[in-house]
Amino acid sequence: MMRHKFLGLLMLAMTACAPTVTQNPTPAPTAASAAWFEGQWNAAGVQLNLTRGEDNVIGTLVRPGLQCAANLKVLTQQSDQLIARQDRLYGGGNCVSDQLVVIRRTAGQMSVNFGTGDTDLPLTSNAAAGSSLLKPGVYSAVAVQRNPAASYALQLVVSQTAQGAVVSALYPDQGCASRLQFQRNEGNVARFTEQVQHGTCLNGGTVRLDIQAGTGNLRYQWSKNEVPATVEAFLRPGALPRK
């Protein structure tokens, strides 16, 4: 009887002395902050579409007046300045491959410079609404067109901004560049209207970007009212090769 009473008191003491285990709830994920250079930028004759990048490619440089575009590959990066190399995607000698581009931020003002002796061109932000669904980066694929049948290279740059993720597109085989004007999210689909910046591609088409769960890939669909052609592509992270 005494043994049972002793064991009961021992178990009570062990219970009273056991440490309390507190399970901290897993914090809710938050959107990653944008890099200091990230966004869509405009200067005289120049458009920059910049993101945090894939394989050191941080986005594209487009010269609408010269009908050319290039990827920008980072060579060095500091807290308020980076030096990148132009890797031309189309436009012949109008966008020079291997030309160095300096992007800097001075007292909050963004600027771009194209070489020794050149003056900085001030950059202004293309402040546009964006989607909350898309992950920033550079994506590329071969797009397939129907009615009529065709295929061509496609590259998207998704840039994180305070207003959401904004998107630009390049079609190097067709010599076209565009920016996508965000309309709305529909479930896992972000819907845009395409605004062609230069080239002969059709303006005003509808672009749907479908986030492929668990893959990091994007499904791209293009259509336009009263136009029989449709375009589809499955984009993966990564930039198109230079020409």
N, C-alpha and C positions, 0 to 999 in steps of 0.2 A: 504493500500500500504506500509506504514511504517512497519506494522507488518510482512508482507511477506519479506521485506528487512532485518528486524532484525533477523528473523528466518534463512534466508539464510546465513547471516554473522555468526550466532551462529553455524550452521552446519559446515561451513567452518573452524571455529576455532576448533571445536571438532575433525574434520578430521585432521587438522594440528597438534593437540596435542596428537593424538592417538599414543600409543607406537608401535614401529615396532617389529613384531614378526618374529624372525629368526628360521627357522626349521633346526636343525642340522641333517645331514644325519646319519642314523644308521651305526655305524662302521662295517666294514666287519669282520666276524669271523676269528680268527687266531687259529692255532693249539696249543694245550696245550703243555707247555714245559714238558720234561721228568723229572721224579723224579731222584734224584742223583744216585740211585742204579739201575735204569731201564736199561734193555738191555739183551743181551745174553753174558754170561761170561764163560771163560774156566780156569780151574786150573788142576793140576796133578790129573787125575782120576775123575774129578768132572766137571759137567756142571751146570750152574745156568741160568735159564730163568726167568727174573724178570720184574714185571710190578707194576703199582700203586695199583692193587689188588681189590679183591671183598671179603667182610666180613673178612678183615685183612689177607687174603691169597694173598701173593705178587708174587706167581709163584712157580716154581718147582726146585728141586735139583735132578739131574740125575747122577748116577754112572755107566757108561757103562761097566766098567770092572767087577763090582759086580752084574750087571743085576738087578738093583733096582732103584726106584724113589720115591720121597716124595713131598708133598706140603709143603710150608713154611708159617707158620702162625705167624704174627708179635706179639710179646709180649711187646716190648718197642722199641721206635724209637726216635733218636736224629738227629741233622743236619748232622752228618757224621758217625753215627753208628746205627745199629739196631740189635736186638736180636730176633730170630725167633725159632719156634719149628717145628721139622720135624713131619709131619703126613704122615706115609708111605702109598703109594698107591699100591705097589707090590714089590716083591723081598725078602719076608721072613725076616730073621734077618740081611740081608746085609745092609739094611737101617733101622736104629733103630728108632722106633716111640718115640716121646717125647725128643729125643736128641736135645740139644740147638745148634744153629748155630749163630755165630756172623759175620756180614758183616760190614766192615768199610772202610772208605776212609781217607787216611792219605797223605797229600801233593799231592793230586790228584791220588794216587795209590789205587786201589780197592784190598781188600783182604778178605779171609774167614777163619774162625777159628771154630773148632769143639769141643772145650772144654778146661777146665782148664789144663794148662801144655802143650797144643798143640801150635805149632808155626803157625803163619799166613801163609796161602797159597796165593801168589800173583795171582790176576785175570787179564786175558787179555780179551779185548773186541773182540767178534766175529763181526767184522765190515763188515756188509753185507747190500746190498741195500734192501729197504723196500717199502711198499705200502703207498700211501697218503690217501687211502680210509678208513682204518680200525681204530676203536677206541680201545685204549689200555685197557686191562683187562684180566680176566680169564673167559673162557667160557666152558660149558660142556653140554653133551647130551648123549643119547643112539643112536649109529649109526646103521643103517640097511643096511645089505649087501645082494646083489642079485647075484645069479649064482656063488657059491652056497649060499643058504639062511643062514644068521646068524645075530646076533646082539651083540653089545658089547659097553662098556663105552668108551667115547672119551673126552679128555680135551685139549683145546688150551690155550696157553698163548700168548697174543699179547703185545709186548713191543714197546714203542715209543723210537726211536733213532733219531739222527740228519739226518740219511739217510732214515727215514720213519719207518713205523711199520713193525717189524719182528715177525715171528710166529714160535712157537714150538708146538709139539703135543705129547700126551701120550695116549697109548692104554693099560690100566692096565690089562684088562682081557687077553690080548695077551702077556703082558710083553715086550712091544715095546715103544721106544721113538724115536722121529725124530725132525729135524728142516726143515722148509719149505724154499726153495730157491726161492725168488721172481723173477718172469719173467716179468709180465706186468699187467697193469690195462686195463680192457675192459668194459667201461661203469661203472656200479656199481659192477663189479666183479673183484676181485684180483686173479691172476693166479700164481700158484707156482709149483715147482717140489720138491717132498718129498725126503729128504735125511735121511734114517734110521740110527740112531746112535748106536742102539743095538737091539737085538731081531730078530725074524724070519719073521717079516712083510716084504712084498715085497718092495724093494727099487726102487726109480725112478718114482713112480706114479705121475700123475697130480692131483693137488688139486685146486679146484675153491671155493673161498669164496665169496658168494653173500650177499651184505649188504641188509638186509630187512628194507626198508624205514619206519621210524617212530616207530620202535620197539626196536632197539638196538640189535637185534638178527642177527645171521649169518647162512646162509645155506651153508653146507659143501658138496662138491661132489668130490669123488675120482674115478679115472679110470686109466687104463694103457693099452697101445697098446698091442694087442695080448693076453690080459687077459680077460676072460669073466666076471669076477667079477666087480661089481660097488658098491660104498658105498655112502650113503646119510645120513645127519644128520642136524637137526635144533638146533643150539646151542644158549643157553641163558646165560647171565652173571651169574657166580657162579661156585664154585669149586666142584669137586667130593669129596665124604666123604672118610675119612681115612679107611684103612683096619686093 
